[in-house]
Amino acid sequence: MNTSRHPVMAALVGALFLLMLEAGAAFVILGGFVTGDGSPEIPAMTRLGDLPGTISDLDGRTLSFADLRGKVVLVNLWATWCPPCRTEMPYLESLWKKFEGNEQVRILCISTETADEVRAHPLSGTLGMPLYVFTPPVPPELQAEGLPTTYIFNREGKVVFGHTGMARWDGDDVVAYLEKLAGQ
């Protein structure tokens, strides 16, 4: 059927396509945690703790990158408009809960949007973990080409893993990897 002659059909086909994209994002889950192939380009940086700038949570409390020196840090770059980002948030929150009391491991979900944009999205009210936004300017080393993008930094602040796309971050292999990096 030629949808150009039937505008209602064209609208329905378009809506169906968008629904399939959203549903597909919900089912895409990284089966295993692998350090290696498929990683985004590692940012050209010296160390996380040496980056200028800060991030802030939705209540306005700031955290500088220098405050992260000596810690294992998972940085997830995301946005509310990104279906795969929203789909992986429960996995990131589950991982955050596993390390909530651990001073050596930090899980930071940093939106590329403003605090008002993140606060306005229903997702922000459903998560218990803190959500962060960049305090401009965003360090060029953390300007991802695609979302979601996740980096893991070791205690020396060096990138040891990077992944662009949705993943299941709360698996035992991820937890063990972060614990190993933290020396636990």
N, C-alpha and C positions, 0 to 999 in steps of 0.2 A: 504494500500500500504506500502510495506517495504521500508522506506526511506534510509536504509543502502545500498540498491542496486542502489539507484538513488541519487547521491551526489547533483545534482542540486535541487532536491525536498527537500533534507535534509536542504540545505542552505536556501531555501524559507521558509520552516517551521520554522527554527530558526529565520529568519528575522521577520516573522509574529509574533512569540512569543514575540520578543523584542519590536516590535511596540505596541502590545497589553499591555505589561507592562507599557510602556511610556504613552499610552493613558489612561490606568487605573489609573495611578498616577494623571493624570490631573483631573479625576472625583471624586477622593476620597476627600471628604470634611467633616470635623467634623461638624455634624448638630447643636450641641449646646455646650456651654461652661460650663463644669461641673468641680468643684473642688472636686476631690475624686478619685474614682476607675479608673484604667487604667493609673495611673501616673507612670513614671519611678521612680526608687529608688531615694529618695532625697539624694543629696550629703551630706557626713558627713563633714560639715563645721560649723564653728561658725557663721561668717557673711561675706557677699559679700565684704564689705569694708575692711575686714581684710586679704583678700587673697593677697599673694605676686604677683607681676608681673603687666604687662600692656598689653593693646591691642593697635593697631594702625589702622588708616583708610588707605585707599589706597594711600593717599597723604603723608603718613608717620607721621601724627600728632598722638601723643600718648595720651592715657588715662589710668590712673591707676585705679585699683579697689577701692583704697582709695578715689578717686575723686567722687565715687558714693554713699558715705555715706549720709544718710538722704533722699535718693531718692527712688522712686518705680522704679524697673528696670526689664524689660522683656529681658532676654538673650536667643537668638535663635542661636543654634549651627547647622551649615549647611555646605555643600560643593557643588561645581559646578557640580560634577559628579553624584550627588544624584537627580534623577527625582522628588521625592516628595518635596525635599528642593526647587528646582527651581519653582515648581508649587505653593508653598505657598508664595513665595516672593512678588507677587502683594498684597496679603492680609496684609503682614507685612508692606509693604510700605504704604498702605492705613491707617493702624493703626498709623504708624510713623507720617504721615501727620496730623492726628487728634491731636497729642501731640507735634508737632514740636516746638511750642513756649512755651511749658510748662516746666519750670525748675524743676518741681517735679517728672516728669515721663520721663524715658529714654527707648527707644526701640533700642536694640543693636543686630545686626545680625553679628555673629562672625564666620567666616569660619575656618575650621580645616586645610585649605591649606595655602600656602604662598601668599603674596600680588601679586606676579607676576602671579601665577596661576589664582587668582580671576580676576585680570586685563585683562588677556588674554581671558577670557570667555565673549561671547557677552552679557550675563545677566548684567554684571557690567556697561555696557554702556547704559542700558535701565532704570536703577533705579535712582531715585533722592535722595534717602536716602543714608547716608554713610554706607559703608560696612567695617567691621573690620576683622582683623586677630590677632591671638595671637602673642605676642612678646615672643619667647621661654625663659624659659620653660612654658608650659601650666600647670596651677594649676591642680593637680590631681583631685580635687573636680569637675572640669569642663570638664573632659574627658568622654564624653558620650559614651555609649555602642552602641547606634544606632542614626541615623540621619534621619530627623531633631529631635532635642530635644530642648524643650523650658522650661525655668524656669522663674517664676515670684518671685521677691524678694520684701518684704515689706520695709518700710522706716527704719526699724531696721536692714535690711540686711539679714533677715531670709527668706529661701525658703518657700513660701506659696502655690505654685502650680508648678507641673511639668507634662510635656506631651511629649511622644515620638511618632512621626508620624506627618503627615501633618494635618494642621488645618486651619480653616478660622478665622484668628486673628482679623479681623476688625469689627466683629459683635457688636451690641449694648451692649450685655451682657459682652463682654470683656472690652469694653470702660468703662462701668459702674463699673466693678470690679476694674479696675486700678484707676479710679477716687475715688472710695471708699477708696482704700488703701492709696491714696495720701491725703485723708481728704478733698476732694473737693465736 
